[in-house]
Amino acid sequence: MSWFRYLILLLLSGNSWAAGEFVVAAGLEGDSADGLAAALFGDVAIGDETWLSGGIARSVVDLAVREDLETWYADVGIDHFFDPAGARIGIAYWGDNKILDSVDARASLYFRGDKGSLSLDYEFRDFELDLPDFDIFPQRKIAFDANGFGLGARLDLTDTVDVSLKGIAYDYSVNLRRDPNSDIVSIISVSRLSLINSLVDYRANIGLGFDFGLKRLEFDVAQWEGAVAGARTNSYSVRFLTPIGDRNDVEFGLGYDDSDTYGEVTVFSVYLYFYGGT
């Protein structure tokens, strides 16, 4: 989900904070497929080199073949920087327990220098999928898991321009493409907020950011491939962050998805940030 991006950004930016400083943020995201998401998250420095983060979010997506799909997301993590290396661990819940949900454990080892950073990422996902009656197949439940291995990097090209790269690939304990109910994709996939976007073989993105004083403009291109049907989604986003007070920022985002699964969808988001502490 897109709000997890903001949690990671807070952890990365937290490396320059003093103990007791924090940020709290809230946002809304909607798309042209009538999907809507709301998120609340934050990051607090609990030591000079240690940060605690957490977040909660909920999304609602309209489906043509059943009731609305309601998804919950909750995340908590801790980050410690040893200079020049650091480590992050976290645990999260994501999904709708009536259809598909997962409990995730994440760990990252990262290195940070004057010109950028590099991270080695691992994620374990424990899924439970409830399949409804479909053609001749009765209702059933499938439990499976996945191991994800990824890399992330950020490089400051100049004092005001930076580029970021991030990718992760997953190895599943079952072959989801052989499942006779692969058409379940049509039930839980209508936008980037859909549950099926959690079941991916890989996810990769590249971002380019420009700083103008306290303002920031960021372009992002992403692609992911579904683990169920092998369908690809290409996503393009632009975000603009600007201060609206001494300790407040607002960020506006506009995105466009071109998906083999759910077609063309436009996404809009707005997030408010509040910074506090000593």
Buried (B, 14 or more C-beta within 10 A) or exposed (E): BBBBBBBBBBBBEBBEBEBEBBBBBBBEBBBBBBBBBBBBBBBBBBEEBBBBBBBBBBBBBEBEEEEEBBBBBBBBBBBBBEEEEBBBBBEBBBBBEEBBBBBBEBBBEBBBEEEBBBBEBBBBBBBBBBBBEBEEEEEEEBEBBBEBEBBBBBBBEEEEEBBBBBBBBBEBEBEBEEBEBBEBBBBBBBBBBBBBBBBBBBBBBBBBBEBEEEEBBBEBEBBBBBBBBEBBBEBBBEBBBBBEEEEEBBBEBEBBBBBBBBEEBEBEBEBBBBBEEE
